[in-house]
Amino acid sequence: MESIVWNDKLSVGVEGIDSDHQRLVDLLNDLHEAIRARRGRVNVLSHLDELIDYTCYHFSHEEGMFGEDYSEAEEHKAEHQNFVAWLKGMQSRFAHGNAGVPSLEAVSFLKDWLFHHILVCDRDLGAHLHAAGISLAAR
């Protein structure tokens, strides 16, 4: 499994959202590298904590942009909540010694989830924001 490389295909065209997504990609890559290099429980947990904190920040930021007329708001928020619950469950099991170091397969799941979420849900949000007059990032 290789690191994610940010490219224009991942852009949703909204500057603030795209910059958040780029940071999430970096954090996932950092977690992947810490696990791959077997840097130990404390180091991996630190990367996982940072990923969760930033994910929660990003989801809050994104949800703040929905607006009252975004028809997919509830479904989108539910995806965010489910993902955070999954991350926090993994973090809790790992932090309390109930699980070994998260596997590269878990990181692969995180990457796949993020790709799908960006390319489907967030692209729809980008189109909604564009229609509502939110300025888009240069493509």
SEPANU-403229 format. One record per residue (C-alpha): x, y, z; residue in three letters; residue number from 0. Coordinates in steps of 0.001 Angstrom, whole numbers, plus 524288, in hexadecimal, padded with zeros to 5 digits. Example, Ala and Ser with C-alpha at 12.3 -4.5 7.8 and 13.67 -1.06 7.14 Angstrom:
2
SITE      xx      yy      zz   residuo   num
SITE   8300C   7EE6C   81E78       ALA     0
SITE   83566   7FBDC   81BE4       SER     1
//
This chain:
139
SITE      xx      yy      zz   residuo   num
SITE   80000   80000   80000       MET     0
SITE   80575   80D12   7FC02       GLU     1
SITE   803A2   81AB9   8012F       SER     2
SITE   7F8A8   822F7   7FBD1       ILE     3
SITE   7FD2C   82D8B   7F29C       VAL     4
SITE   7F435   83954   7F207       TRP     5
SITE   7EFFB   83CC2   7E445       ASN     6
SITE   7E584   844B6   7DD6E       ASP     7
SITE   7DCA7   838CB   7DC60       LYS     8
SITE   7DA99   839D3   7EB1C       LEU     9
SITE   7D6E2   84829   7EA82       SER    10
SITE   7C8C3   84BA8   7ED43       VAL    11
SITE   7CB5F   8596E   7E8A0       GLY    12
SITE   7C93D   8604E   7F59B       VAL    13
SITE   7D5E3   865F4   7FAB6       GLU    14
SITE   7D393   863F6   8094E       GLY    15
SITE   7CEC1   8561D   807A2       ILE    16
SITE   7D9BA   85277   7FE56       ASP    17
SITE   7E42E   857A0   8079A       SER    18
SITE   7DE00   84FE3   812C8       ASP    19
SITE   7DDE5   843B0   80A55       HIS    20
SITE   7EC37   845AF   806E0       GLN    21
SITE   7EF5B   8463B   81579       ARG    22
SITE   7E770   839D0   817DF       LEU    23
SITE   7EF0C   832F6   80D13       VAL    24
SITE   7FBCD   83736   81376       ASP    25
SITE   7F752   83242   820C2       LEU    26
SITE   7F31E   8252C   81B15       LEU    27
SITE   80031   823F0   8144E       ASN    28
SITE   8071F   82701   8212D       ASP    29
SITE   7FF33   81C95   82847       LEU    30
SITE   801F0   812E1   81D67       HIS    31
SITE   81084   81582   81E43       GLU    32
SITE   810B2   81459   82D29       ALA    33
SITE   809FE   80717   82C71       ILE    34
SITE   8122F   80255   820FE       ARG    35
SITE   81ED8   80656   827C7       ALA    36
SITE   81A57   80015   834A5       ARG    37
SITE   81CE4   80C7E   83C48       ARG    38
SITE   8160B   8076B   84854       GLY    39
SITE   80968   8092A   84FC3       ARG    40
SITE   80BC3   81719   8549C       VAL    41
SITE   80FAE   81C3E   84747       ASN    42
SITE   80481   8158E   84021       VAL    43
SITE   7FAC0   81A12   84A6B       LEU    44
SITE   7FFA7   82803   848F1       SER    45
SITE   7FD5F   8277F   83A3B       HIS    46
SITE   7F005   82162   83C41       LEU    47
SITE   7EC43   82BCD   84633       ASP    48
SITE   7F057   83692   83CD9       GLU    49
SITE   7E8AF   83051   831BB       LEU    50
SITE   7DC6F   82F6A   83A16       ILE    51
SITE   7DD9D   83D59   83F0F       ASP    52
SITE   7DF62   842C7   83166       TYR    53
SITE   7D49B   83A31   82BD3       THR    54
SITE   7CB18   83F8D   83602       CYS    55
SITE   7CF86   84D73   832F8       TYR    56
SITE   7CDEE   84B45   8245E       HIS    57
SITE   7C07F   84515   8257F       PHE    58
SITE   7BBD5   8505B   82DF1       SER    59
SITE   7C171   85A0D   8241F       HIS    60
SITE   7BB0C   85312   818CC       GLU    61
SITE   7ADE2   851BB   81F9A       GLU    62
SITE   7AE3E   86041   8228D       GLY    63
SITE   7ADFF   86297   813E3       MET    64
SITE   7A1FE   85A1C   81128       PHE    65
SITE   797BC   864BD   811FA       GLY    66
SITE   7894E   86282   81444       GLU    67
SITE   78661   85E55   80658       ASP    68
SITE   79078   85367   80548       TYR    69
SITE   787A9   84797   8033F       SER    70
SITE   7923E   83DA5   8067C       GLU    71
SITE   795DC   843D9   8138A       ALA    72
SITE   79099   83930   81C7A       GLU    73
SITE   79666   82E03   81493       GLU    74
SITE   7A35C   8351F   81387       HIS    75
SITE   7A3C1   837C2   82234       LYS    76
SITE   7A06F   82980   824E2       ALA    77
SITE   7AC16   8252F   81CA7       GLU    78
SITE   7B4BB   82E68   8246C       HIS    79
SITE   7AF78   8295C   83173       GLN    80
SITE   7B124   81B1E   82D93       ASN    81
SITE   7BF06   81D5B   82909       PHE    82
SITE   7C2E3   8248F   83579       VAL    83
SITE   7BC9C   819D0   83DAC       ALA    84
SITE   7C48A   80F9A   8363D       TRP    85
SITE   7D126   81756   8381E       LEU    86
SITE   7CEAC   819A1   84692       LYS    87
SITE   7CB68   80B4F   8488E       GLY    88
SITE   7D847   80760   84265       MET    89
SITE   7DF5C   811A5   84A75       GLN    90
SITE   7D90F   80D1F   8571E       SER    91
SITE   7DC03   7FEBE   854CC       ARG    92
SITE   7EA0E   801F7   85164       PHE    93
SITE   7EC17   80BB0   85C91       ALA    94
SITE   7E6C5   80231   866BA       HIS    95
SITE   7EEC9   7F6C4   861EF       GLY    96
SITE   7E31B   7EF54   85C9A       ASN    97
SITE   7E8DF   7EF32   84EF7       ALA    98
SITE   7F625   7EEEC   848EC       GLY    99
SITE   7FB86   7F9CF   840A2       VAL   100
SITE   7F17E   7FD61   8363B       PRO   101
SITE   7F456   7F588   82A30       SER   102
SITE   7F7D1   7FA7E   81CD5       LEU   103
SITE   7EAA5   7F4C2   818BE       GLU   104
SITE   7E3FB   7FE31   8222F       ALA   105
SITE   7EB70   80979   81C05       VAL   106
SITE   7E788   8045A   80EA9       SER   107
SITE   7D94D   804B3   81326       PHE   108
SITE   7DB1F   812C4   817C4       LEU   109
SITE   7E104   816B0   80ABF       LYS   110
SITE   7D64C   80FE5   80305       ASP   111
SITE   7CBD0   81647   80B74       TRP   112
SITE   7D1E7   823B2   809A6       LEU   113
SITE   7D2FD   8220B   7FAE5       PHE   114
SITE   7C4F4   81D9F   7F9BF       HIS   115
SITE   7C001   82858   802BB       HIS   116
SITE   7C74E   832FA   7FB52       ILE   117
SITE   7C3EE   82DFF   7EDCF       LEU   118
SITE   7B577   82BCB   7F0A3       VAL   119
SITE   7B020   83350   7FC5C       CYS   120
SITE   7B961   83ED0   7FC55       ASP   121
SITE   7B8AA   8408A   7ED95       ARG   122
SITE   7A9E4   841AF   7EF1F       ASP   123
SITE   7AC09   84B9A   7F9F2       LEU   124
SITE   7B576   85312   7F133       GLY   125
SITE   7AB31   853B5   7E677       ALA   126
SITE   7A122   85869   7F06C       HIS   127
SITE   7AA59   862EA   7F581       LEU   128
SITE   7ADB2   86736   7E7BB       HIS   129
SITE   79F31   86893   7E496       ALA   130
SITE   79D9D   87074   7F11D       ALA   131
SITE   7A867   879C3   7ECC8       GLY   132
SITE   7B36A   87508   7F59A       ILE   133
SITE   7C031   87858   7EEF6       SER   134
SITE   7C770   86CE5   7E952       LEU   135
SITE   7D5DE   86A2C   7E97E       ALA   136
SITE   7DD38   86BF9   7DCDE       ALA   137
SITE   7DE0D   85F20   7D593       ARG   138
//
